[in-house]
Amino acid sequence: MERSVSKMTKAVVIGGGLAGLATTALLLREGYEVHLVEQNEHLGGRAGTFELDGFRWDTGPSWYLMPDAMSHFFKLCGTSIDDHLDLVPLEPAYRVIDDHGEFIDVTSDIDAMAELFESREPGAGAKLRTYIDSATQVYNLAIDGFLYTNFTNFIPYLSPGMLRLLPKLLASLSTSLKVKVNTQFRDTKLRQILSYPAVFLSSDPSHTPALYHLMSHTDLVQGVSYPRGGFTAFIKALISLIDDAVLHLGTPVSAITTQGRNATGVQVGSEFIEADIVISCADQHHTETQLLPASLCAKPETSWKNKQPGLSTVLVLAGVKGEHTLLFPPTGTKISAKFSTAPPQNSRLQNPSRSPRPPQQIPMPHPKATRTSSSWSQYPPMSPLVTGPLTEKNLTWWAGSQ
């Protein structure tokens, strides 16, 4: 049941990452008094930046995807994305290289991609078009039916369009992305292109529901862009929308206070911030195990012990010459030592503002990332002059996840 702003005027948002900033902006649009509480001294969450000796790295997301959803959000806030960001299309978005040095440039030109698929595997061009048509259909359904809704009633989910796609949706939840791709395509590189979006879900294709083949619509149809100035520019754009919010930075929330089944505010150290509603944009695990009383948790604490966390990442932000290369092991095991040398030279500089010419940057795994525990406290910040061989030869698909 919806409640009017006149009866509920003060809101507390926990977390100043992308979700928290967007939530704050939308609440302000509706006339709420909003207090945004963030444990760090800066806003942006995982979308951070790091600068050293003339180099600048995005420490979180760097690809700008789903431009329609982004534009929709800024329109809701009474402005336009074009007023805030200078978006640079990346064509090609990325390059897939095989063991023999042969490469495939991945673009958002579906005709060119279908021709390329066909050249590598007879019949794959038509299969790609069918695959992308399905991805686009499911993507549009996800956007309109789930992203652009407040879930206040179920009538939209009983529409003919939703009911018509229901069998496909249920089937795509019962199989993996890897199975869906591998049953349609035989060529290894084509499989990798269509399986790659699993990385955005912090997973691997064998553990990702086939439903997420919708992500191929984002890179193969909509295309990939990069905000000039890095994702910091995107964070600044969001911050510009919340001038009327009360910010509490460097303020960890210790508890969400409640009365019955209703939130009454948040406890931050010895201070209490009263609120009519509390919206936690922190991780669900943290919210339920650290902030809420057990009686109000959606899941019992014991259920989290059986959850498989997403793949983590440990990166060295090193300045090198050339573009970085992602390595795909053939069976999820150790990668050949021949990949342990520096990346090829003389590749294009996609974003000159991020580093002094001619070097670029490459994320490099922690030397002991495959062990059960590792700490960067033993290692000083990497110098941009580090352009030698990677220190770890036994790189794996799951490096850093254990």
N, C-alpha and C positions, 0 to 999 in steps of 0.2 A: 504494500500500500504506500503510495506517495504521500509525503508530508510537505507542507508549504514552508517556504523560507521564513515567513512571519512567525512560525511556531518553532523554528529551529535555526538560529542565526549564527551560532558560533561553531566552527569546525576546527579540529586539529588533524593535520596530516603528518604522519610519521614517515620520514625518509625524503631526502631531497634529491633523489635520482630522477631519471626521466619520468617515471610514473608519478612520483610525488609532485614534480613541477607541473606536469600536465593536469593532474587532479586539482592542484591548487588553482591553476588558471581557470579551470571550468567552474569550480566552486565560486570564485570571485565573480565570474560572469553571471552567476545566479544570485548574487547579492549577499553571499555569506561573509562573515568576518572569519578570516582564515589565519591560523597559526601553523606555520610549517616548521617542524622540529627535525633537525638533522644532526647526527652525531659527529660528523666531520666539520672542519672549519670552512669548508667550501661546498658549493652545490654541484650536482652533476652525477654523483654516485659513481658507477663503473665507467662512465664516459669521461675519462680524465685526460690530462695531457702532461707531458714531461719534456723539459728542455735542458740541454746540456751542450755547451761549446758550439752553439750554432745549429744544433740539431733539435728537431721537435718531433715527438712521437704521440700519436693517439694511443693511450693505454687501455682503451676499451674499444667500442665499435668504431669502425672506419668506413664501412660501406653504408650508403644512404639508399635504402630500399623502401618499397611501398609508398611511392610519392603521392598516390591518391589519398591514402590514409593521413599522411602528413598535411597535405593541403586541406583536407576536410577538417582536421583539428584546428589549424590556424584560422580557417573560415569561421568555425564555431566561436573563436575568440575575437571575432570582428576585425581580422586583419588577413594578410596574404603572406604565404611563405616567401613569395618573391620580394616582399618588402624587407625580409630579414636575412635571406641566404643567397649566396652566389653559388649555384650548384653546377658542378663540372661533370658532364657525362663521361664515363670511362668506357671507351671503345678501343680495343676489346676490354671486357671486364676483367678477364684473366686468361691465362694461357696454360694449357695442359701439355706436359712434355713427357714422352715415354723414355724407356731405357736407351733408345738409339738416338735420342736428340730430336726426334720428330715431334712437332708441336701442333696443337689445335688452338686457335684463337676463338674464345667464346664471346659472342656478340648478342645483341638483342634483335638482330635481323633474322626473323624466323625462317624466311625463304633461304637465306644463305646457310643457316644452320641445318635445315632439312636437306639441302644439297650436299653439305659436308657429311651428314650422317649417312646419306645414301652412298656416297663415295667410299665409305669405310665398310658398309654392310648393306648389301642389296635388300631393299624393302624397309630399311631403317628410316628413310626420309618420311614415308607415309606414316610409319609408326610414331615418329616424333610428333607429327602434326596431331595425331589422335591423342597422344600423351599430353601435349600442351593444351589441346582443347579441353581435356578433362581437368587439367591443373587450373586453367582459367575459370572453368565452371565452378569448381570447388572453392577457389580463391574468392570469387564474387559472392558465393553463398556465405563463406566465412566472414567476409567484410560486412555484408548487409545484414546477415542473420545473427551474427554474434558480436562483431566489433562495434557496430553502430546501433547498439541496443542497450537499454538499462535493465533488461530482464524483469520488468515489473509485471508482465503477463506472458502467457504462452500462445496467444493467438497467432503471432507471426510464424510460429513453428508448425502451425497447422495449415499453412498456405499450400496450394497445389505444387508450387515449385519446390518447397522444402520436402513435402511428402514424396514427390517424384524422385528426389535425390537421396532419400533416406536409405534405401537398400545399398546404394553405392557408398554412402558414408559409413554405414555399419561394416560393410565388407572391408573398407580401407582401414578400419580400426583393428581388424582381426589379423592383418598380415603386415609385414614389415616393408619399409621403403626398398630395402635391398631385394626382397623377393619380387616386388612389383616391377622394379627396373630390370632385374636379371632374367625374368621370364619373358621380357619383350625384346631385350637387346643382348647380343652376344659379345660385341666388341668391348674390350676392357676400357678403353678411353671414353667411349660413349656412356658406359655404365658409370664411370667416375663423374662425368659432367652432370648426370641426372641424380647422382647420389650425393654430390657435394653439399647441397643445401642443408643436410643433416648437421653440418658444423655450426649452423646458426642456432640450433636447438641444443647445443652442447651434448651431442650424442653421436653415435655412429649409425650408418644405414641399417644395420641388422637389428638395432634396438629402437628404431624410429618408426612409428606407425605410417603406413602408406598414405594416410590422409595428408601428410605433409609433402606429398608430391606437388601440392599447390604452390610450394616455394619456387618451383621452376618457372612459374608465371612471373615471379619478381625479377629473376635475372635474365631469362630468355625472351620475355615479352616486354616488360616495363623497362628493363635495363638497370644498370648500376650507376650511381652518381656519387660524387664526393663533395662535401661542402667546403668551399675554399676557406682556408683558415683552420681546417680540421673540425672535428666534432665539438670542439670548444665553441665554435661559432654557433652551432645548433643549441648548445646549452645556454649561451648568451641570449639567443633568440627566445628561448623559453623563459629565462629569468626576466626578460623585458616585459613579459605578460603578467608578472605577479608583483608589480610595484606596490600594490595596496595590501599585500600580505605582511603579517608580522613574522619575521624570521628569527628562529632560535638556533644559531649555529654552534657547533661544539657542544651540543646538548644531547647526550644519550638518554633515551627513554628507558626507564627501569620497569615500568608497568603501565598497563591500561587499566584504569580504575573503573569499576562497574557497580551498578545497583540492580540486582535482579539480572535480567538479560540485557540491560541497557548500559552502554558506556557513559561514563560521567566525566571523563577527562584522562589526562596522562600524568604520571609521576616522573619528574626529571630531577633526580637528586633529592634535595630537600624541598624542591618547589613543586607545586601542584598547578597544572593548567586545566581549568574547568572547560568543558565543552559539551555541546548538545549532541554532536556526532564525532566519532574518531575513525579515521580511515588510515589503516596501516599499509604503507607501500613497501615495507620491509619484506624480506623473504618470509614465506608462509611458515616455514619451519621455525624461524626465530620468533615470529609473532605468536605462534601457538605454544611453543615450549618455554619462552622467556617472558612474554608480556601479558598473556591472557590467563585467567584462572582455568584450571583443568576442566571445570564444569561447562565452560563456554567454548572449548576447543572443538573444531570440526572433526578432528581425528584424535584418538588417544595417543599419548606420548609413545607408547610401545609400538604403534604402527610405523613410526618413523624409522625404527631400527631395521625394518625390512625394505626400506626405500633405497633405490640405487641412485646416488647423487650423479649429477651431470659431470661430464669430463671437465676437470679443472685445467688451467693453463699456467705454466711458469715460464716467463719470457725474460730474455736478456734483450734490451733495446740497444742494439749495436749499429753504429754507422758504418756502412760498407758501400762499395761501388756496385751498382747494378740493382736489379729488382730481386726481391726474395722469392724463394721457391718452396712450395708446400710439397712434401714427399708422401707418396702413397705406397705403403708396403703391399706386396701382392697378396699376402695371407694374414696380415695383421701381426706379423712377427718382425724380427729385426731387419732393418734396412741395410742393403749392401754398403760396405765401407767406401765404395767409389763415390758415394754421395757426400762424403765427409769433407770435401774441399769447398772452397768459397764459391759463390754463385758466378755464372758467366759474366764477363765484362761487356761494356758497350751496349747495354740495354737502355731503353728509353727512360727518361726521368719523368714519371707521370705527374708529379706534383713538386715543382722546383722550390716552392715556399717552405717545404718541410726540412730541407737540408741545404748546406752550402754546396755549390757545384764543385766536383762532379759526383761526390758520394750520395748514397741513399741509405736507408736503414733496413735491417732484417731482424725479425724476432728470432731469438736463438734459445733453445731449451736449456734449462738448468743442467749442469754436468752430471748431477746425481738424481735427475727427475724420476727415474724409474725405480728408485728405492722407496721404501714405505714412508719415509719422512725426509725432508730436505729443508734447508734454511739458507736464505740469501744473506743472512747476517755475516756469513763467513766471506762474502765476496764484495769488493768495493764496486761502486758504479762503473759500468763498462765505458771505456773511452771510445769516442768516435774513431780513433785511430786503429781500433781492433778490427782488422780486415783479414786476419789469417784463417787457417782451417778451423772448423767447428771443433770444440773440445770433446764432444761426445759423439762417438761413432755408432753406438747402439741405440739409435733413435727408434722409437716404436710409435704405433698409432695411438697407444694409450699412455704415452709419456706424460707424467705429471698427474695422472688420474688416481694413483694409488698412494 
